């Protein structure tokens, strides 16, 4: 089984990149699942004129990886009480033909230094993904508020509460995937 991650932030020191990295490592450490991160940093802004000529190589590569994945984990920040423009652009490109997302299993996670734990962005992104025909898993719910107080920039988890949330989320996801497949 292949679990691939996509981050909706392009920032080098993104909390969501770090959250995704930690989560994928913990999944690999506790299962026989393979994990991968899909690079979307070279995606242009969606433009039907570009699409009409030919899909950019970065998009084709990402779509092939999505197609070959059993589960996609989207790590999405929340910007202005919604999903990031980067994440919306990713979804716009990967949802275009050739279709690779129909009936794909999806999990959305997120982190923010704020108090919301990206809840509004999480809700908006789940709604979009459901409307595109993806099977969005509503559990585990790994939404981390005050991330800058709970994870060090080097990836060290600083609180017992977050450590337990990761462990519970990994165990719950592995159990759910073993039941699905």
C-alpha positions in Angstrom: 0.0 0.0 0.0 1.3 3.5 -0.9 0.4 6.5 1.1 1.4 9.8 -0.5 1.4 13.3 1.0 0.8 16.7 -0.6 1.5 19.9 1.2 -0.5 23.0 0.5 2.3 25.4 1.5 5.3 26.3 -0.5 7.2 27.9 2.4 10.5 26.2 3.1 9.9 26.1 6.9 6.2 25.3 6.6 4.6 23.8 9.7 2.4 21.7 7.4 5.4 20.3 5.6 6.8 19.3 9.0 3.5 17.9 10.2 3.2 15.8 7.0 6.8 14.6 7.3 6.4 13.5 10.9 3.0 11.8 10.2 4.3 9.9 7.2 7.4 8.8 9.1 5.3 7.5 12.0 3.1 5.6 9.6 6.1 4.0 8.0 7.6 3.2 11.4 4.4 1.5 12.6 3.2 -0.4 9.5 4.4 -2.0 6.3 2.9 0.9 4.2 5.2 2.8 1.8 5.0 6.6 2.0 6.0 9.3 -0.4 5.7 13.1 -0.7 4.5 14.4 -4.0 6.3 17.6 -5.1 3.9 20.3 -6.2 6.3 23.2 -5.9 6.7 23.7 -9.7 2.9 23.7 -10.5 2.0 26.9 -12.4 -1.2 28.7 -11.5 -4.0 26.8 -13.2 -4.7 28.2 -16.6 -6.9 26.5 -19.2 -4.6 27.9 -22.0 -1.7 26.0 -20.5 -3.8 22.9 -20.1 -5.0 23.1 -23.8 -1.4 23.1 -25.0 -0.2 20.3 -22.8 -0.1 19.5 -19.1 3.1 20.7 -17.4 5.6 17.9 -16.6 5.3 18.8 -12.8 1.5 18.2 -13.0 1.9 15.0 -15.1 4.3 13.6 -12.6 2.2 14.4 -9.6 -1.0 13.0 -11.3 0.9 9.7 -12.0 1.9 9.5 -8.3 -1.7 10.3 -7.2 -3.0 7.6 -9.5 -0.6 5.0 -8.0 -1.4 5.9 -4.4 -3.9 4.2 -2.2 -4.3 7.2 0.1 -3.5 10.8 -0.4 -2.8 12.9 2.8 -3.3 16.6 2.2 -1.5 18.8 4.7 -3.2 22.1 4.4 -2.7 25.4 6.2 -5.6 27.8 6.7 -5.3 31.2 5.2 -8.0 33.8 5.9 -10.3 31.2 7.4 -10.1 28.9 4.3 -7.7 26.7 2.4 -4.5 28.2 0.9 -4.4 29.3 -2.7 -1.6 26.8 -3.2 -3.8 24.0 -2.1 -6.7 25.1 -4.3 -4.3 25.3 -7.2 -3.1 21.8 -6.5 -6.7 20.5 -6.4 -7.5 22.3 -9.6 -4.7 20.7 -11.5 -5.0 17.2 -10.2 -8.8 17.1 -10.7 -8.5 17.8 -14.5 -8.4 15.1 -17.1 -7.0 12.5 -17.3 -8.9 11.6 -14.2 -6.8 10.1 -11.3 -8.9 11.1 -8.3 -12.2 9.3 -8.7 -12.9 7.2 -5.6 -9.4 8.0 -4.3 -9.1 7.8 -0.5 -8.1 11.1 1.1 -7.2 12.4 4.5 -6.8 16.1 5.3 -4.5 17.2 8.2 -3.3 20.7 9.2 -1.3 22.8 11.5 -1.3 26.5 12.5 0.3 28.7 15.1 -3.2 30.0 15.7 -6.0 28.6 17.8 -8.2 27.1 15.1 -6.1 24.1 14.2 -7.0 25.0 10.6 -10.6 23.8 11.2 -12.3 26.2 8.7 -9.7 25.4 6.0 -10.1 21.7 6.8 -13.8 22.0 6.4 -13.6 23.9 3.1 -11.1 21.5 1.6 -13.0 18.4 2.6 -16.1 19.9 1.0 -14.2 20.5 -2.3 -12.7 17.0 -2.3 -16.0 15.3 -1.6 -17.7 17.2 -4.4 -15.0 15.9 -6.8 -15.8 12.3 -5.9 -13.0 11.5 -3.5 -13.5 9.3 -0.5 -12.6 11.7 2.3 -11.8 10.1 5.6 -13.1 12.1 8.5 -11.0 10.3 11.0 -8.3 10.5 12.3 -8.5 14.3 12.7 -5.0 15.6 13.0 -5.5 19.4 13.3 -2.8 21.0 15.4 -3.3 24.5 16.9 -0.4 26.4 18.5 2.0 24.3 16.4 4.9 26.6 17.1 4.6 25.7 20.8 4.1 21.9 20.1 6.7 21.1 17.5 10.3 22.4 17.3 11.5 23.5 13.9 13.7 20.4 13.8 10.6 18.2 14.1 10.9 17.2 17.7 7.4 16.9 19.3 7.4 19.1 22.4 4.2 18.2 24.2 2.9 14.9 25.5 -0.6 15.8 24.2 0.6 16.1 20.6 2.7 13.0 20.9 -0.4 11.1 21.9 -2.5 12.7 19.2 0.1 11.5 16.6 0.2 8.0 18.1 -3.6 7.7 18.2 -3.9 9.1 14.7 -1.4 6.8 13.2 -2.9 3.7 14.9 -6.4 4.7 13.9 -5.4 5.3 10.3 -3.5 2.0 10.0 -6.5 0.1 11.4 -8.9 1.9 9.1 -6.7 1.2 6.0 -6.3 -2.4 7.0 -10.1 -2.7 7.1 -10.5 -1.0 3.7 -7.9 -3.0 1.9 
